[in-house]
Amino acid sequence: MSIIPSLFNGRRNSIFDPFSLHISDPFRDFPIPSSSNVLCETSALVNTRVDWKETPEAHVFKADLPGIKKEEVKVEVEDGRVLQISGERNVEKEDKNDTWHRVERSSGKFTRRFRLPENAKMDQVKAAMENGVLTITVPKEEVKKPDVKSIEISG
């Protein structure tokens, strides 16, 4: 005899039962959109992962954008050294004869913004898309070494 069913009064659909196959939406009775609907609308924004690394020559951004064509992505440079990546992942068209069992891929609009440091050459930004990965390269200005002039001390 298993101890687990007795802990949950013989029910296998409790949200606290780790072995339950029943998934419950705790917000279903609230007068706001279902949490699953909110998740679908915002998950593309949340799931747009971006890495930013700095090399001696440039700032390099890599964004995972699987299933998005380069024509569906915008890379913009705004005043104030702001780099913006935006786009939209469209929802797959539904056929009334289809039965969906699970929808995990995100869809919707996404926007990511990054304020770049002073040494970024904003007029030389380059972007490339390959295998669902957007790579943006922002060259850096050479760091000027301060001119040091020795001053002779009199006296």
Salt bridges, closest charged atoms under 4 A:
ASP17 OD2 - ARG12 NE 3.91
GLU54 OE2 - LYS140 NZ 2.71
GLU76 OE2 - LYS74 NZ 3.62
GLU78 OE2 - ARG113 NH1 3.01
GLU92 OE1 - ARG105 NH2 2.89
GLU104 OE2 - ARG102 NH1 3.09
GLU118 OE2 - ARG81 NH1 3.46
